[in-house]
Amino acid sequence: MSSSSSPPAWKSLLGFTERFTAIDQIASSLKLDPEVKQSQALKTAQTIETECFNSASSEKDYIRAWKARIEELKNRQLPSKDGASPPFSPATPQNGCSSPSHSGPGITLGVYTSCHHIASGLFSAIYKALPAAHLSIRGASFAPPLNFVALKLTSPSVMIPPHDSRREARILAALGEHKNITPLLETFTQPPSNFVLVFPFLRYNLAEVLSARHRPTARQLVAILGDIANALKWTHSHGILHRDVKPSNILLECPEGPVYLGDFGIAWSPTDASSEPAEDKITDVGTTCYRPPELLFGYKAYGTGLDMWAFGCTVAECFMTYSSPDVGEEPVTTFFDAGDLGSELRLVASIFQKLGTPCVEIWPEAAKFPDFGKILFHQFPVKSWEELLPDASTSVRDLVNKLLVYESGERLSAKEVLEHEVFKG
């Protein structure tokens, strides 16, 4: 037993990277208030994180504590300069009504009445409503009946790059209609400065479908993945990068489909003025476990290979064997693991442990990465796909093997994915 003067073992083992990740996420929540400067947000976040660290009795308790504080910050009423509530705070919408449960009257956004809050992100709030009468013709080409719409309420003035809802609307307009991309029905401004994007309401996403008790069959999963590859082929043919491909952004009307690629909120376009220069793109994009290795080592001139890596992670996730959790633990549900704190170092280690630690001979483009070689990693051997995906077919393993490739230019393109034997027959 440790002495009373010695810190608990978990505190001694918790690294700087994990603690800084918590501080960074807390600071991001604070910066949603436009009155809070970055230096002030970081200083306050450090104080909050220290309080959580000092009062926690275990690492899990620490993680729960700082995540709870983030939720508090996101839900707190933080008035902007013009006195209006930010979009991520649904309790007091722009028209002054409360946002009750689905059983209440809801709120009004533009011409949409009885809008009910269903979800919030860092820079947006999603509401469900009945479609306006003028959408009946515009929504006619949408495969399922347009019974409900989803309104994405954003405030462009407080969005931090690469998030940009107005660019999202422009990119979706540039892409035009495609059967596997969520159609943008219309946009409007909600006074004084909020921007609203209107989409068909799709009740499921692939992450929910995969976690359900009755998961789709292998045939159904292949059909879903084929539709997303088709959406990526169309997107990439326009030079556009989605930059956040993952199961929760794959939307479905019902578990069997139709299937749509959604959320282009951080997408990049070579022709849109608000996108970064092609050789100097933002690297803080995507969701941790789906981020490709070139991003993790600071490469800014990435291309469509970024989306294809994330797609490969999604394919693997669809066919992986879910680990049996210990008591009180969540099952591992992503192919690569960044830990509870979303640590990039943990993610790099997870990739290396499965695909083997690369060298410049294996990964030539890494020689030009600014952060490659700064840390000496353990030399992990390559694991076989039979070991990594024991329940997948030979053809699925081959597909994942050709997507999760270190050299980004050697990953299958979306067009080549659709020509793979997995999608034949």
N, C-alpha and C positions, 0 to 999 in steps of 0.2 A: 504494500500500500504506500502511495506517495505521501510525503509529508505535507502539512497544511500550507507550507510556504512555497511549494513547487506547483507550477501550473498543471492542470490535467493534461494527460497525454495527447488528447485530441487537439488541444490548443497549441501544443508544441509542434505538432505535425502539420497543422494548417499553414499552407504556404502563402507567400506574399501575393502570388497571382490570384489565388482563390479569394483572398480578402479584398484585393483591388477590384476584382470583378464585381463583388457586392457593392463596393463604394461607387463604382462607375454606374451601376444600374440604379442605385438610389439617387445619384446626382442627375441621371437622365430624367427621373420622375420629377425631381425638383425643378428642372429646367423647362418643364411643361408650362410653368408660370412665366409669362414673358417679362415679368418684373424682376425675376431672379437672374442675376448675372452668373456666368459660368464659375468664376472664382468663389462666389458665395455659395453656389450649389455644391461645389466640391468640398468646401470647408464644412458645410452643414452635413453633407453625406458622410464625411469621415467621423464626425461626432456621433451620428446615428449608428453607424457601423460599429464603432467602439463600444457604445452602450449595449448593442446586441451581443457583441463578442464577450464583453465582461460579465453580462448577466446570464449567458447561456450555460446550461449544464452538460451539453453534448453538441457535437457538430450538427446533428439534425435539428436540435433546438435552436442553434444559431441561425441555420438556414431558414427555418420557419419564421424566426423573429424578424430578420431583415426583409424577407419577402412580405410579411404582414405589414411592415412599415411602408413598403412601396405601395401596397394596396390602399393604405390609409391616405398616402399622398395623392394617389390617382383619383380617389373619390372625394377628396377635400374640395370645398368650394374655393377656387382661386380666381377672383375677378380679374379680367384683363383691363387694360388702360381705359377702354370705352365702357367698362362696367358690366360687360356681358360675360356669361359663364363660358368656359372653354368647352369644346365638343366632347372631351373625354369625361365630363362630369354630368351624367344624364339626370341627376336628381333635380336640377334647375335648368330646364331648357330655355331656349331663346324667348319663347312666348310667355314665360313666367309660370307655366303649369308644371305640376309635378309629373314624374314619370313612374306611374304605378305599374302593377303587374298586368298581365294580359287581360285580367278580368275588369280593369278600370277603363276609363275613357281614352287614355293615351294622350298624346300631344299632337300639335299641328306643325307640320313642316311644309312650307309653301302651300300647294293645293292639297297636300296629303293630310287627312285627318286621322285620328285614332292611331297614331304611330306609337308602337310599343318598343321600348329598348330591349335588345336581346344580347348585345355584346359590346365590349369596349376594348380598344387597343391603345397604344401610347398616344396616337395622334388622330384617332377617329372613334366614333360611336356608331353602331349599327342599329337601325330601327326597322321593324317589320310593319307593313301597312297594306291596305287594299290598293290596287292599282288605280290611278286616276283615269277618268273616262277617255282622255285624249291618247292614252297609251294602248288602247285596244287594237288599233291598226298597226302601230309600230311594233307591238309585241306579237303580232300574228305569226311572224317567221320563227318565233321561239318554239322549240319542239314541244315541251309540256305546256298545258294550259297556264296562262298568266293569272294565277289565282291570287298571288301576293307579290309584293316587291320588297326589296331591301334597300333602304336609304342609308348611304354612307355619309355621315355628317363630319366634316373636317373643318379645320381652321388653318388655312395656308400660312398665315402670319406667324404661327408658333411652330410650324413643322421644321424639323431639322433634317438637312440632306443626309441620305438620298431620298427621304420621304417627300413626295410632292403630288398632291391630289390633282392639281390642275394639269400637270404633266401626264399623270395617269389617264386623264380624260383625253388628252391630245393623242397619246399613244394608242389608246383603244380606238379612237376615231381613225387613225392612220391604218390600223390593222383591218378595219372594216368588219363585215360579218363573217364569222367562221363557226361551224357547227360545234366546235369543241372549246371555244373561248367565251366566257361569260359576257353576254352582250350588254353594253352600256345603253340604257334606254333613253336617258336624258340627264342633263345637269341643270342646276339652278343655284342662285345665291340666296342664302338665308340671312336677312339683315341682322346685324350690320355688316358682317364680313365672313360668315361661314359659307363654305362651298359644299354642295350636296351632289353626290353621284347616285343615280337610281339604276338598280339592277333587278333582274328577276330574282325572287327569293328561292334559294335552293336549300332544302332542309338538311342535307347531309354533307359531310366531307369524308375523304378517304380515311383520315386518322380515326374518326369515329367508327367507320365501317370495319376497319381492321381490329379495333379494340372490342367490337361487339362479340357477344357469346357465339353467335353463328356467323362466322366469317365467310366471305365469298369463296366460291370454288376457284380452283386454279384457272379454269376456263374464263370465269367471270373477271378475275384479276387481270388476265392477259388482255381481255377486251377493254378494261378500264385503262390500262397502261398504254395500249395501242392508241386510244383516243387522245391521251395526253401527249404522246410522241407526235401525233398528227398536229396538235395545237402548237407544239414547239417547232415543228417543221415550218409551219406557217409564220410563226413569230420570227424565227431566225431568218427566213427568206426575206423579211423586211429589214434585216440588220438589227433587230431589237433583241435585247437580253431581258429575260424576266427577272432574274436575280433573286428569286425566292421560291423556287420549286420545292415543294414538300407536300406530304399527304394532306395536311389541313388546308392547303390552297387548291386542292383538287375537289371540286364540288359536284354533287350529284343530286338529282331530283328524287331518286330512290336508290337503294343499295345496288340495284342492277344497272343503273344509268337512267337517262343520258348523263354524260360526263363532260365537265367543263374545267378548264384552267382559269383560276380566278386570281384576284389581288395583284394588279400590276402597279401597286403603289410605289415601288422602288425600282421599277423597270428603267432601262436605259435605251435611248435611241440616238443613232448617229446624226439624225437630222433635227432633233429637238434642241432648241437653244439653251434650255435649262439643264441638259445633260452634261456631265463632265467631259473633258477632252478624252478621246479614245485611248491615249497613252497614259492618262493620269486619272483613271477612274477611282472612285471611292472603294476602299477595300472592306469597310464595315458594312457589308451587305449580306443578305441571306440569314438563315437561321443556323445556329452554331453547328449542330450535328450534320448538316447538309452542305457545309462550306467546303470547297475543294482545297487541296493542299497548297496551291499556288497563292490563294488569298492569305492563308495562314503564314506565309513567308513574305508578305508585303508586295506581291506582284500587282501592278496597277493597269497593265495593258492586256488584261484577260479578255477572253472572247466567249463564244458560245459554249466552249468546253465547261465553263462554270455551271451552266444549266444542265449539261449532260451528266456531269458528276452528281449533281443533286438528284437528277432523274435516276441515275444508277443506284444511289442510296435508297431511293423510294422503291425501286424494283426489288432490291435486296430485302427491304423491310417487309414487303408484301409476302415474301417467301421464306423469311427467316423463322427459326424455332424460337419462340419466346421463352426466356429463362424463367424458371420457377423462383419467385421472390422469397426471401427469408421473411419471417414474421415482422410486420411493420414496414416492410420495404416495398417500393413500387417495382413492377417487372421492367426489365430492359426492353424498350419498344423501338429503339432506333438501331440501325446497323452499326454505326460508330457512336462512341460514348464520350461526351464531354463532361460528365459528372453533373451533380445537382447545381453547381455554380456556373456551368457553361464555360469552363476553362479551355482556352485554346491550346494550352500546353497538354492538357489531358486529352483533347481531341487528336492532336498530332500523335501522341503516344498510342492512342487507340488505332489510328490508321496504320502506323508503323507495325504495331503488334499483329495486325491482320494481313497487311499487304507486304510486310517486310520493310526494313529500314532502307531507304533508297540512297544511292550515290549518284554523282554527276553522270557516270556512264549509263545508269539506268534512266536517269531523269535529266537529260542535257539542258533543258530550259532553266533548271534550278540554278545554274551557274550565274544567271543574271538577276536572281532574286536578291533584294537588299538584305533580307534577314536569314538567308540560307547559310548554314555553316557557323552561325553565331553560338549555337548550343550543340554540344556533343551528345548525341543520343545513343542509347543502347542499341546494339546491332541485333534486331529481331529477324528471324528467318521468315520466309514467305509461307503462309499457311495455304493449304489446298482448299479449293472451293467445295470439295466434298465435305471437308471439315467445317467450313464456314456456313454453308447452306445445305445441310444434310437432307432436308426434306424437299429441296427444289429439284426440278428435272435437269437433265444434262444440258438442254438447250437454254434454260433460264440461267444456269450457272455460267454458260458461255457468254450470254448477253451481259451479265453483270461484270464478268471478267474483262469485257471489251469496253465497258463504260468507266469502271473504277480503275483508271490507268493514270499513273503519275504524270506522264507527258500529256498535257492538255490537248495538243494537236493530234494525238493518236486515239483519242476517245471517239467512239462512233458518233456520227452526226445524227440528228433526228431522222433524216431521210434514210440513213443506213440502218437505223434501229428498225424502221418499218419494213425494211427488206430482210431482216433477220428471221431465221427459221421459227422463232418463237411465235411470230405473227402470221405464219403461213398455215393454211389449212383451217 
